[in-house]
Amino acid sequence: MPRVLITGGPGAGKTTLLAELAARGYPTVAESARAILSERRARGQPPRPEPIAFAREILRRDIEKYHAHPGQAGWVFFDRGLVEALAMIHEVAPLPAPELQAALQAHRFHPSVFVLPPWRDIYTTDAERDQSFPWAEHVHSQLVQWYRACGYVLHEVPRLPVAERAEFVLGALAHCAP
């Protein structure tokens, strides 16, 4: 399966890693949450809608992105993805197990998920990332639990310069056919 998830809490370097992979010629897919927050700010709205509405809009966009990048010959890297949108929905309004499993099965990603751990040295806030570093650590912990519960194998990406992080991801995937 060529769709590969890159995940982690806020400010862990996901977007920078995706930019490095894109510079190496790999297709990448941006996360939806930041776009929603930015669009809301541009319209003069509060950045975050109600949690369930936010999660549903992220899921809607992530499903579109998933289908826009069908099984291609090589790897496609996603900055987060609909697995996390399902987690957000499930946290606010728990989904029945059969419904959750059906959604996960209909939108499978590569079984290896690459998680970037919180990294205080690179953590910054901005207009869309207004969370504290302890919150980023909390999100990381929740993501690890969620992905494991969904049956994914997590590979923690070491805190290294971005080129070396990209090499780590590509090296781990070299053992798998896209």
WOGI-V681216 format. One record per residue. N is the residue number from 1. RES is the residue in three letters. SS is DSSP state (helix for helix, strand for strand, loop for the rest). PSI is psi in whole degrees, 0 to 359 (* if undefined). Layout:
n=N res=RES ss=SS psi=PSI
n=N res=RES ss=SS psi=PSI
This chain:
n=1 res=MET ss=loop psi=123
n=2 res=PRO ss=loop psi=350
n=3 res=ARG ss=strand psi=120
n=4 res=VAL ss=strand psi=131
n=5 res=LEU ss=strand psi=134
n=6 res=ILE ss=strand psi=123
n=7 res=THR ss=strand psi=178
n=8 res=GLY ss=strand psi=168
n=9 res=GLY ss=loop psi=176
n=10 res=PRO ss=loop psi=140
n=11 res=GLY ss=loop psi=18
n=12 res=ALA ss=loop psi=354
n=13 res=GLY ss=loop psi=15
n=14 res=LYS ss=helix psi=310
n=15 res=THR ss=helix psi=321
n=16 res=THR ss=helix psi=318
n=17 res=LEU ss=helix psi=317
n=18 res=LEU ss=helix psi=321
n=19 res=ALA ss=helix psi=321
n=20 res=GLU ss=helix psi=316
n=21 res=LEU ss=helix psi=321
n=22 res=ALA ss=helix psi=320
n=23 res=ALA ss=helix psi=336
n=24 res=ARG ss=loop psi=5
n=25 res=GLY ss=loop psi=5
n=26 res=TYR ss=loop psi=139
n=27 res=PRO ss=strand psi=140
n=28 res=THR ss=strand psi=156
n=29 res=VAL ss=strand psi=122
n=30 res=ALA ss=loop psi=154
n=31 res=GLU ss=loop psi=155
n=32 res=SER ss=loop psi=328
n=33 res=ALA ss=helix psi=313
n=34 res=ARG ss=helix psi=321
n=35 res=ALA ss=helix psi=318
n=36 res=ILE ss=helix psi=313
n=37 res=LEU ss=helix psi=316
n=38 res=SER ss=helix psi=316
n=39 res=GLU ss=helix psi=319
n=40 res=ARG ss=helix psi=318
n=41 res=ARG ss=helix psi=317
n=42 res=ALA ss=helix psi=331
n=43 res=ARG ss=loop psi=2
n=44 res=GLY ss=loop psi=17
n=45 res=GLN ss=loop psi=161
n=46 res=PRO ss=loop psi=144
n=47 res=PRO ss=loop psi=325
n=48 res=ARG ss=loop psi=121
n=49 res=PRO ss=loop psi=181
n=50 res=GLU ss=loop psi=144
n=51 res=PRO ss=helix psi=316
n=52 res=ILE ss=helix psi=322
n=53 res=ALA ss=helix psi=319
n=54 res=PHE ss=helix psi=311
n=55 res=ALA ss=helix psi=318
n=56 res=ARG ss=helix psi=322
n=57 res=GLU ss=helix psi=320
n=58 res=ILE ss=helix psi=313
n=59 res=LEU ss=helix psi=316
n=60 res=ARG ss=helix psi=312
n=61 res=ARG ss=helix psi=321
n=62 res=ASP ss=helix psi=326
n=63 res=ILE ss=helix psi=318
n=64 res=GLU ss=helix psi=315
n=65 res=LYS ss=helix psi=321
n=66 res=TYR ss=helix psi=312
n=67 res=HIS ss=helix psi=337
n=68 res=ALA ss=helix psi=346
n=69 res=HIS ss=loop psi=71
n=70 res=PRO ss=loop psi=175
n=71 res=GLY ss=loop psi=106
n=72 res=GLN ss=loop psi=177
n=73 res=ALA ss=loop psi=333
n=74 res=GLY ss=loop psi=188
n=75 res=TRP ss=loop psi=142
n=76 res=VAL ss=strand psi=124
n=77 res=PHE ss=strand psi=127
n=78 res=PHE ss=strand psi=130
n=79 res=ASP ss=strand psi=100
n=80 res=ARG ss=loop psi=204
n=81 res=GLY ss=loop psi=184
n=82 res=LEU ss=helix psi=342
n=83 res=VAL ss=helix psi=322
n=84 res=GLU ss=helix psi=327
n=85 res=ALA ss=helix psi=321
n=86 res=LEU ss=helix psi=323
n=87 res=ALA ss=helix psi=318
n=88 res=MET ss=helix psi=316
n=89 res=ILE ss=helix psi=314
n=90 res=HIS ss=helix psi=327
n=91 res=GLU ss=helix psi=322
n=92 res=VAL ss=helix psi=317
n=93 res=ALA ss=loop psi=88
n=94 res=PRO ss=loop psi=132
n=95 res=LEU ss=loop psi=143
n=96 res=PRO ss=loop psi=143
n=97 res=ALA ss=helix psi=315
n=98 res=PRO ss=helix psi=323
n=99 res=GLU ss=helix psi=317
n=100 res=LEU ss=helix psi=313
n=101 res=GLN ss=helix psi=321
n=102 res=ALA ss=helix psi=317
n=103 res=ALA ss=helix psi=317
n=104 res=LEU ss=helix psi=319
n=105 res=GLN ss=helix psi=326
n=106 res=ALA ss=helix psi=342
n=107 res=HIS ss=loop psi=64
n=108 res=ARG ss=loop psi=144
n=109 res=PHE ss=loop psi=172
n=110 res=HIS ss=loop psi=143
n=111 res=PRO ss=loop psi=339
n=112 res=SER ss=strand psi=124
n=113 res=VAL ss=strand psi=135
n=114 res=PHE ss=strand psi=118
n=115 res=VAL ss=strand psi=128
n=116 res=LEU ss=strand psi=122
n=117 res=PRO ss=loop psi=159
n=118 res=PRO ss=loop psi=141
n=119 res=TRP ss=loop psi=98
n=120 res=ARG ss=loop psi=323
n=121 res=ASP ss=loop psi=334
n=122 res=ILE ss=loop psi=355
n=123 res=TYR ss=loop psi=128
n=124 res=THR ss=loop psi=161
n=125 res=THR ss=loop psi=163
n=126 res=ASP ss=loop psi=193
n=127 res=ALA ss=loop psi=327
n=128 res=GLU ss=loop psi=338
n=129 res=ARG ss=loop psi=92
n=130 res=ASP ss=loop psi=11
n=131 res=GLN ss=loop psi=156
n=132 res=SER ss=loop psi=164
n=133 res=PHE ss=helix psi=318
n=134 res=PRO ss=helix psi=327
n=135 res=TRP ss=helix psi=320
n=136 res=ALA ss=helix psi=320
n=137 res=GLU ss=helix psi=320
n=138 res=HIS ss=helix psi=313
n=139 res=VAL ss=helix psi=317
n=140 res=HIS ss=helix psi=311
n=141 res=SER ss=helix psi=316
n=142 res=GLN ss=helix psi=319
n=143 res=LEU ss=helix psi=317
n=144 res=VAL ss=helix psi=313
n=145 res=GLN ss=helix psi=316
n=146 res=TRP ss=helix psi=310
n=147 res=TYR ss=helix psi=320
n=148 res=ARG ss=helix psi=318
n=149 res=ALA ss=helix psi=332
n=150 res=CYS ss=loop psi=1
n=151 res=GLY ss=loop psi=11
n=152 res=TYR ss=loop psi=153
n=153 res=VAL ss=strand psi=123
n=154 res=LEU ss=strand psi=138
n=155 res=HIS ss=strand psi=113
n=156 res=GLU ss=strand psi=124
n=157 res=VAL ss=strand psi=125
n=158 res=PRO ss=loop psi=155
n=159 res=ARG ss=loop psi=89
n=160 res=LEU ss=loop psi=169
n=161 res=PRO ss=loop psi=152
n=162 res=VAL ss=helix psi=321
n=163 res=ALA ss=helix psi=321
n=164 res=GLU ss=helix psi=328
n=165 res=ARG ss=helix psi=316
n=166 res=ALA ss=helix psi=318
n=167 res=GLU ss=helix psi=320
n=168 res=PHE ss=helix psi=312
n=169 res=VAL ss=helix psi=310
n=170 res=LEU ss=helix psi=323
n=171 res=GLY ss=helix psi=318
n=172 res=ALA ss=helix psi=324
n=173 res=LEU ss=helix psi=342
n=174 res=ALA ss=loop psi=337
n=175 res=HIS ss=loop psi=359
n=176 res=CYS ss=loop psi=139
n=177 res=ALA ss=loop psi=137
n=178 res=PRO ss=loop psi=*
